[in-house]
Amino acid sequence: MSSQAIESVDELLEKDAEDESLRSALRVFFIVWMLLADASDTRRVVVEEFKVEFEDGSEDIVYNLDSLAGVEHMRTTPFVILEGSCYRFVISFRVNQAIVSGLRFRNKVKKTVLATRDEIVLGSYAPRSENYVFVFPRHDWMEAPSGLFYRGKYMGRFIFDDDDHVEHLKLFYTFGMLRRMYLAKQELTVDVCCEPAAEIKRG
């Protein structure tokens, strides 16, 4: 267990300094959590998987992100969304070594003059061996717009950071919005003609 983890637990326990029995119970509880976390990995937040799910039951699009090679694969391998389809992002992550306070998800998508930004505070998370799962949007589906104006290449960027201003992951990605007539996946990946994602300019 890292010294950083012990500090985080002690800070939390100080709030209940007058209740010794509660302090003892909480300390045991959090130490067990720390032991379950992966001590060999020094990263506090590890985003392991990015998945695009579709409401109509179409095959999920899945990227494994637990390594630099996986992050690079997503940056250089665009995915495709058909116009009018309903979809959502599902992101799996785990927390190591220390409690993470105020974990935040920020996403920006841009296409020429179109740009959307989302920022969601996920909350605080304790270390554990199992993954946490974040679904965006949380209670509904995003609907891909239809029409010539919306078709083409989109560039995206999402960031996981926290209240301590630690940036756990910044990832650039690219996807194409295509007409419904393109149903075969091989056609989709060829016709979208997307280049690898590059950094989105500030603004």
N, C-alpha and C positions, 0 to 999 in steps of 0.2 A: 504493500500500500504506500502510495507516495506521500511525501510531507505536505504537498498541496492539498491532497484529499483530507488529511487529518486536520489541516487548518480550516477547511470548509466546514467540516463536521463540528469542530470546536466553536466556530462562529455561530452556527445554528444553535448549539447547546447553550451558549451564553444567555440566550433569550429566556431560558427556563432555569436559570441558576438557582432559584429559590426552591425548586422542586427536585430534590436529589433523586428520588425514585424514578421520576420521569426522565431525568438526565441519564441515569444508568440504562434505562430501557432504550432510549433513543440511541445512545452510544453503541450498544450491542446491535441494534437494528441496522444502523448505518455501517458498522464495521462488516457485518455480513454482506451488505450490498457491495462494499468495496472489494471484498474477497472474491465475489462472483464476477467482478469486472475483469477484463483482460489486462493483466499487469504488464504484459510484454509489449503492449501498444501504448505509446506515450500520448497519442492524440486524445483529446477530451471528447470530441464529437466526431464520429466516423459515419459519414453518409455512405451506406452500402449499396443502395439500389434506387434507381429512378425508373418508374414505370408509368406508361400511358395506358389507361383503361378506357374502354368504349362502352357506352350504354347498350348498344345493340348486340353486344357479345362478340364483336370482332376480336381477333387475336391481339393480346397485349403486346405492347412494344416495351422491351426491358433492356436496361443498361446496368451493368454491374460497376459500381463506382468506388469499391474499397481499395483501389490501387491507383497509382498515377497512370498506369496503362489504361485502366478502365475509364478514367476521366478523359484521357486523350481520345479514346475510342468514341466516346459520346460527342466530343467536340468535332471530330472529323467524319462522323457518320450521321447524316441528317435522317430524321424520320418524317413520315407523311401523315397528314390529317385530311380527310375528305370534307369538302364544304358541306355544311348542314349537319355534320355528325356531332354527337354529344360525347364529351370526353372529360377526363380528369387526370391529374397527376397524383401518383402514390409514391411517397418517398419513405424508405426505411433507413433508420439510423440507430446507432447505439451510443451510449455515453460511458466513458471510461474515467477512472481515477478520481474524479471530483464532481461535486454537484455543479451543474451548469445553470446559471440564473438568467432568466429573460431571453431564452433562445428565440431567435427571430428568423423568419423566412422572408426574403425579398426577391421578387421576380420582375424582370422587365422584358418586354417583347417589342420589337420594332420592325416595321416594314415601310420604307420610304418615309412618307409623312405621318404614318400611323404609329402610335406608341401607347402602350399600356404599362402601368406600374401597379404592383400589389405589394403590400407589406403586412405580414401577420405575425403577431407575437404568440409564440407557441407556449411559453411558460418556462418553468424550471423543472429540471430532470435530474434524478439521482442515477448513479452508475448501476448497471445491471448487465447480466450476460445476454438477455433477450433484447431483440430490436424493438424500438418504438416505431410506430407507423403514423405518418402524417399524410392526410388526404387533402388535396386542394382542387376545387373548393371543398369545404368541409361537409356541406349538407346538400349539395346539388351537383349539376354537371355544367361544364362550359359548352356552349354551342358554337361551333365553327361558323363564321359568317359565309354567306353565299354571294356570288356575283363576280364579274370580271375584275372589279377594283380590288377585291380581297384575295384573289388567287396569286400564287407566286411564293417567293422565298421570304421567310421570317427569321430574324436573328433574336436569340434570347439569352438571358443571363440570370442565373439565380445565385443568391448568396445566403449562407447560414452564418449568422454572427450572434453575439450575446450582449448582455448589459455591460460586460467588462471590455467591450470593443474588440473582442477576439474574433477574427474572421476564420471560421472553421472550414469553409469551402466556398470558393467562387468558381462557378462553372459556366462556360459559354456553350451554347448549343444552337442548332439550326434545324428548321423544319419547313416543309412545303405544304401549302394549302392548294388542293387540286379538286377538279370537278368530279362529280359522282361517277362519271362514265369510266374512270380509271379504277377498275376493281381488282386487277391482278397485281400482287405486290411487286413482282418484277417490273411491271410497267411503271408502277408508282415510283420506285427508286430511280429508274432511268429518266423518266419524264420530268421529275421535279428539278433536276439539274442544279442542285444546291452545292455551293462550295462549302468547305469546312468553316465552322463558326470563327469569327474574329471578334475582338473586343468591341463592345458597343461604346460609342463616344458618349461622354458625359453630357447631360442636358435633359 
